[in-house]
Amino acid sequence: MRLILVRHVQTVANAENRIYGRLDSDFTGEGLAQLEWLRRELAHERVDAVFSSPMSRALSVAKEMSKTLQLGTETIQVRDELSEMDFGIFEGLTYEEAMQRHPVEWESYCESCMEYKIPGGESFAEFERRIGEFIESLEDDDSTVLIVTHGGVVQSIMTRLLGFASEQRWHFRVRPASIVEIETAQGYGILNRLIWPREE
């Protein structure tokens, strides 16, 4: 199976360095330019299935890619498991605001982010469990699958398929509009491509 993972394009919240998973945010001008770049990069791909997070910043990109690939937006399979992590009380805040407004919770999160469950949100363990369930639901065949989702989800899929520990997710830089291609064969993954638009 060949997986083409796409992170959504830049949003206002990205540009402002805000913590957000379940909130949505409009695309910036740079994000719209990145969308055109994605169209050009993926225009000649032959894709058998398209999956998307339900968040509008991902689903909007999935719809545009489906049009580019002449698949029709009705073919998109929206999966809740592909949603970004739920950051609970930190949602919508900058890192500085999170530290100031929730100092105790922020310290706990920083000390043990893999196990700590953010109040009103989820832990990394819960987050990665649902992503693992999604990956296991895919048939490992000769198909090519396009998945439009979020940076954290892409990192989790990469660590899982490429044999890295969850704590090593930060070793992968997944910028807005990144394209990651992973081929799976005989139980392990091969990284074929990791690209993103050039910053002007």
C-alpha positions in Angstrom: 0.0 0.0 0.0 1.2 3.5 -0.8 0.1 6.3 1.6 0.2 9.9 0.6 -0.2 12.0 3.7 -1.0 15.7 3.3 -1.1 18.2 6.1 -3.6 21.0 5.6 -2.2 24.4 4.4 -1.3 27.3 6.7 -4.1 28.8 8.8 -4.3 32.0 10.8 -3.9 30.0 14.0 -0.7 28.4 12.6 0.7 31.8 11.7 -0.1 33.1 15.3 1.5 30.0 16.8 -1.7 29.0 18.6 -2.4 25.6 20.2 -5.4 24.2 18.4 -6.7 20.8 17.5 -10.5 20.8 17.6 -10.9 24.5 16.8 -10.9 25.6 13.2 -9.2 28.6 11.6 -9.2 30.3 8.2 -6.5 29.9 5.6 -3.9 32.7 5.3 -2.8 34.1 2.0 0.2 31.9 2.2 -2.1 29.0 2.8 -4.0 29.6 -0.4 -0.7 29.7 -2.3 0.2 26.4 -0.7 -3.1 25.0 -1.9 -2.1 25.8 -5.4 1.3 24.1 -4.8 -0.4 21.0 -3.6 -2.6 20.9 -6.7 0.5 21.0 -8.9 2.4 18.4 -6.9 -0.5 15.9 -6.8 -2.1 16.5 -10.2 -0.6 13.4 -11.8 -1.1 11.0 -8.9 -3.4 7.9 -9.4 -5.3 7.5 -6.1 -7.7 4.7 -5.2 -9.2 6.3 -2.0 -9.2 9.6 -0.2 -9.6 10.0 3.6 -9.9 13.2 5.5 -10.2 14.6 9.0 -13.6 16.1 9.6 -12.0 19.5 10.5 -12.8 22.0 7.8 -9.1 23.0 7.4 -8.4 19.5 6.3 -11.6 18.6 4.6 -11.4 21.8 2.4 -8.0 20.7 1.2 -9.3 17.1 0.6 -12.1 18.4 -1.5 -9.7 20.5 -3.6 -7.4 17.6 -4.1 -10.3 15.3 -5.1 -11.3 17.8 -7.7 -7.7 18.0 -9.0 -7.6 14.2 -9.2 -11.0 14.1 -10.9 -12.4 11.8 -8.2 -15.3 13.8 -7.1 -15.8 15.1 -3.6 -18.4 12.5 -2.8 -15.6 9.9 -2.7 -14.0 11.4 0.3 -14.2 9.2 3.4 -14.3 11.4 6.5 -12.9 9.7 9.6 -13.0 11.1 13.1 -9.8 9.2 14.0 -7.9 11.6 11.7 -8.8 14.6 13.8 -6.0 16.5 15.4 -5.3 16.0 19.1 -7.8 17.6 21.5 -5.9 20.1 23.5 -8.7 20.8 26.0 -8.1 23.9 28.1 -5.1 24.9 26.0 -7.2 25.2 22.8 -6.8 28.5 21.0 -4.1 29.8 23.3 -0.5 30.8 22.4 2.1 28.9 24.4 2.7 31.9 26.5 -1.0 32.3 27.3 -1.3 28.6 28.2 1.6 28.9 30.6 0.1 32.0 32.2 -3.5 30.9 32.5 -2.9 27.3 33.4 0.6 27.1 35.0 0.0 23.8 36.9 -1.6 22.0 34.0 1.0 23.3 31.6 3.9 22.1 33.8 2.3 18.7 34.1 1.8 18.5 30.3 5.4 19.5 29.6 6.8 17.0 32.2 4.8 14.1 30.9 3.1 14.9 27.6 2.8 11.3 26.5 0.8 10.2 29.6 -0.8 13.5 30.9 -4.5 13.9 30.0 -5.2 17.6 29.3 -8.3 18.7 31.2 -11.1 18.8 28.7 -9.0 17.1 26.1 -7.0 13.9 25.6 -3.6 12.4 26.3 -1.1 11.5 23.6 -1.7 7.8 24.4 -5.4 8.2 23.6 -4.6 10.3 20.5 -2.2 7.7 19.2 -4.5 4.8 20.0 -7.2 6.1 17.7 -4.8 6.8 14.9 -3.5 3.2 15.3 -7.1 2.0 14.9 -7.4 3.9 11.7 -4.2 2.5 10.2 -5.2 -1.0 11.2 -8.5 -0.6 9.4 -6.7 0.0 6.0 -6.1 -3.0 3.8 -2.5 -3.5 3.1 -2.8 -4.1 -0.6 -1.4 -2.4 -3.8 -3.7 0.6 -3.5 -2.7 4.2 -3.2 -4.4 6.1 -0.5 -4.5 9.9 0.0 -5.0 11.1 3.6 -5.5 14.8 4.3 -5.1 15.6 8.0 -3.0 17.4 10.6 0.6 17.7 11.6 0.3 15.7 14.8 -1.6 12.9 13.0 1.0 12.8 10.2 3.8 12.5 12.8 2.0 9.7 14.6 1.5 7.7 11.4 5.1 8.2 10.4 6.4 7.0 13.8 4.1 4.0 13.7 4.8 2.9 10.1 8.6 3.7 10.1 9.3 1.9 13.4 10.1 4.9 15.7 9.0 5.3 19.3 6.2 7.7 20.0 8.5 10.0 21.8 10.5 10.4 18.6 7.6 12.0 16.8 9.3 15.4 17.2 12.1 14.3 15.0 9.8 14.8 12.0 9.1 18.3 10.9 5.7 18.4 9.2 5.1 21.9 7.9 1.7 23.1 6.6 1.1 21.6 3.1 3.7 18.9 3.6 3.4 15.8 1.5 4.7 12.6 3.0 4.7 9.4 1.0 5.1 6.0 2.8 5.1 2.6 1.1 4.2 -0.4 3.3 5.6 -3.8 2.5 5.8 -7.0 4.5 5.0 -5.2 7.8 7.2 -2.2 7.6 7.2 1.2 6.1 9.5 2.9 3.6 9.7 6.7 3.4 9.6 7.7 -0.2 9.0 11.4 0.0 8.8 14.3 2.5 8.4 17.7 0.8 6.7 21.0 1.5 6.4 24.3 -0.4 9.5 26.6 -0.5 9.1 29.5 1.8 9.4 32.8 0.0 
